[in-house]
């Protein structure tokens, strides 16, 4: 690092770039304009509201994701109903899927095991679920919901406007919750949940090697070297030998990875290939990849090295990224010392070696 100053200057100021500015500059020097997408802004806010990437661990729990999916923003549900959904009991085997997550650490707790109620309360305390009451107007007989902040003894009906006393309806009443904050959006949080889960897992795996990251950004170039497109995440990673790598990714919940998704990321990666920054391409889903998807994705592989990284819920839900993969596929992948190169090599071993 060098700094040049006028000999007469007594001091100079150096200002660090934000992570998003750093990433924008990395693209800029390669002739690409990068700016946050609307989905990316939602993703950033979601991560901030949960207290940072490690606060997003709670989203690993499949029952939490099922709860968010099950109820629309205008539907109210009880705490008991929420915990039952989070528990995810298989009706055929009577086994709880939540047991996969009972040792997940999301915050300090008295008991050794995480409970569905712990997980729900964690999100409620961060404003993503809001308590209230579901009331029935004695005049028009219609039901409506009010948040806890708006409740008072006498209040007007949401529909007919006539005031009534709520005390007769408070006997043995259970609080009713609704999604709020970013969960109150009816757009699946613009895909922010799976992106947050992927970034959280990468943050755990790469630790201090992940020097900058951002959620979705729009990319364009005046020269037409790439199509106008969006990448769901970007990470800047340093290696142990001080080299720099860039990760671009397409993240979905269950939707299909399509030709266009691969072509866009392939075009971006090829801009960096052979330069001072080594590119890697990530495709992640909260479900399995189909054989057709794998055939399409394999086209993004470089002929001289493995640069594609694939992650599913099998790798994203456990704390150690390949813990469940090793058990299910009877493999012996090192789950501790990880970097982008190792992740790409493991991807080849898991998904492409038999193709």
N, C-alpha and C positions, 0 to 999 in steps of 0.2 A: 504494500500500500504506500503510495507516495502522495504528498501534498505540496503544491507549489504556492508560495505567497510572496508578496512584495516585501523587499528587505525593510521597508519602513513600517510594515504592519506589526503591531504588538501582539495581536492574537487573531485567530480565525475561527469560524464556526463550521462544524461538520454536522450535517443532519442525515440521520438514517432514513432510508426509504421504508415505507410500509411493505408488508408482504405482497399485497396486491400491486403496488407500484413497481416492486422489483420484478414481478412476473410480467407485467406489462412491458417493462424495459427489455426483458429477455426476448420477448416476441418482437418488439420494435426493431432491435438491431438485426433481426432476421427478415425485416420487411413486412411484418404482420402487425396490424392494429388490433389490440385486445382491449375490451371493455366489459365490465360486469353485465351479465344478462339479467333479466327480471327474475328468472329462476335462481340465478346465482345470488342475487340480493336476498331472496327468501331463505336460501340455504345458509347464508352468512348469519342472518338474524336468528335462525333456529339454533345454530351452534352457540351464538352469544347468549341466547335465552337459557340454554342448558348449562351455561358456565364454562364453555370451551369444549374442545374435542373430547376430553375424557369424561365430561358430563354427559356425553351422548351415549355412553355405555348402556344406559337404560333402554335405548332403542334396539339393542341386540335382542331383547326379549320378544319372541314372536307373538306372545299374547298381548303385549302392549301395542304392537303394530295391528293386530287383529281388532283390538278395542277401538283404535282410531278409525279403522276401516268400517267397522260394524255400525257405528252411529254417525249420522250426519250432524252438522253443527246445530241444527234446530231440534235434535232429539235429546231428551233427558234420560238419564239412567241412574240407578242406585249404586252405592258403593259395593253392595253384595253382588249385584249384577256385573259390575266392572271386574271385581276380583275373580268371579267365576269365569269370565271371558279370558282374563289373563292366565288363569290356571290351565286352560286348554286341555280338558279331560277328553280322551279318546272314548267315544261311546261303545266301541267294540271291545277294547282291552281294559277300559277304566284306568288307563295310565295317564298321569299328568305330564304334559310336555314341559311344564314350568320347571320340573325337577332338573332339567338341563341347565337352568340358570340360577339355582338356589345358592350357589357359591359365588355368584357374580358380585363384585364389590362396586357399589355405586355411591355410598357414603357410609360414615360410621354408624353402626347399629349395635344394639345390645345382644341380639341373638346371633348365633353363628351362621344361620341360613337366612337368605333373602326370602321374603314372602310376597305374594301378589299384592297385598295391601301396602307393603313397603314401597314397591315399585310405583304403584298408583299415587301414593302420597308424595313421592319424590317429584312427580310431574305436576301434581296439584299445587304444591308449594312454589313452583316456578311459574304458575299462572297459566298452565296449558290445559288444565281442567278447572272449572269454576263451580262451587257449590251453590245451590239455590233451592227453591221450593216450587213444586208443581201445584198450582191452585186451581180450583174450580169455581167459576163465578156462579153465585146462587141465583142470579137473574137470568142470564142467557145460557147457563149450563155448559159453557165452553171452558176448556182447560188451557192454561197458559203457564209459562215458567218465568220466575223472577230470580235474579242473582241475589246472593246474600246481602250485597251492598244496597239493594233497592227495597228490601223488605221492611215494612212497617205495619202497625196494627190495623190501620184503615188505609186501604189503597184502592185505586180505580181498576176496573176490569180492563184488560188490554184490548178487548173487542167492543164492548158496549159502553165503556166509560163510566159506569155507575159504581160508586164507592161501596165497599163492603168490609166487614170485620173478618180478619182471617183466623182469629183465635179458635173458633169451632173446628177448624180444619187441621189444628196442630197436634191433635191427640195421636200418640204412637206414630208420628210421621217420620219417615226416612228422608234424609236429604237427597235431592236429585242433582246430578252433575251434568254439565254440558262441556263440550270441547270449547276452548277459548284461545285467545292469542293466535299464534300461527296455526294451531290445531283447529281454530274456528273458521279457517278458510275451507272452501268447498272445492279446492283444486288439487287435493292430495299434497298440499304444501309444496306445489310445483316440483315434485320429485325430490324435495330436500331431505327426506328421511333416509332413503338408501345412500345418498351421497354422504350424509353425516356419518352413517355407520361405516362406510368404506374409509373415509378420512380418519375416523377414530382408530380403526384397526391398523391403518398404515402408520399413524402416529405412534401406536403401541409397538409395532414391529420395527420401525425405523428409528424411533427415539430421536436423539439429537441430530441424526443424519438428515431428517426432514427439516430443512432450513426455511422453507416458505411453502405455503399452500393457499389455494383459493377455490371457492366453489365456482359454479358455471360462469363462463365468459364467452362473449361473441368474438369471433375472429374474422378478419377480412384483410385483403391485400389489394392495393390499386393495380399492381402488375398482373393480377390474376394467377399468381403462383399457387394459390389454394382457393377452393370455393368458399363463399361466405358460409360460415357454419358455427356451431357451438360445441364446446367441450364441457362436460359436466364437472370436471375438476382438473386442477393442475397442481403438481408438486415439484419443487426443486430440491434435489437431494445431493448431498456431497458424499463421496466415497472415502474409504480409509486412506487412499493414496491421493486425496485432495482433488480428485476429478469431480466434475459436475454432471448430473443427470437430470433430465426432465421427464416427468410422467404426465401424460394426457389420458383422459378416460371417458368412457361412455358407461353410465350407470342406470340400470332399470330395476323395477321391482319384479315384474313377471313378463313384461312385453318382450317381443322378439328382437334380437340384434339383427338389423337389416343390412343389406349391401351398402346403402348410403352411409350408415354409421361407420362402417369399416373404411369405406373409401375416403371419408372426410378425415378421420384420424390418421390414416395412412399418408394422405397428402401432407398433413402437418408434420408428422414424424420425419418424412423424407426431406423436409426443409432443413432439419437439424442433423440428419445423418451425414457422417463424415466431417462434422465440424467439432468445435471444442466442447459442445454439450451433447451428451449421448442420450438419444430419445428412447422412451419405453411407452408402450400402449397398453392400457388397462381396459378390460371389459368385465363388468361386475353385475350380478343379478342376485336377487333374493330367492332364487329358484335354480333348477338345473339348466344347463345349456343343452339344446337339442343337437342331434347329429348334423342337421342342416346348418345350424348356427356355427358349429365348430368348423364346418367346411368353409363357410364364409370368412370366419375370423382368421383362419390359418393363412389367408392371403396377406394379412398384415405382418406376418413373420418376415424377417430379413433373411436372405439366403446365406449370410455368413454368421449370424448369431441369433440367439433367442432374445426377442425383445417384447413379446406379448405376455401379459399377466392376466390370468383369469381367476376370478373369485366368485364363489356362490355363498349362500347362507351357511353351507357346511364349513367354510373358512372364516366367515364374518361373525358368526354368533359366538363361538368359543373365545375365551381370553387368548389362548395360544393358537395362532392362526391355523396350524395344520394338525392340531390335536385330534379333532374328529375325523379328519381326512386319513390320518395314519391308522386309526382304528377301523374305519369302514373299508379301506382299500388294502389293508395289511402292508402299508409302506413304512419306511423308516426315514422320514424327512426330518431334518434338524429344525426344531420349532423355536430356536432361540436366536442364533446369529443370522439375521436376515438382512438383505439389501435388495435393491431392484434386480440386480443380476441374478441373485439366488431365487427370487420370486419367479423370474422368467424361466429359469432352468427347471424349477419345480413344476411350473405350469406345463412345460413340454413333457415332463415325466408323467404327470397325472393325466393330461388330456390328449397329447399328440403323439406320444411315442408308439402307440399301437395303430395309428392311422396309416 
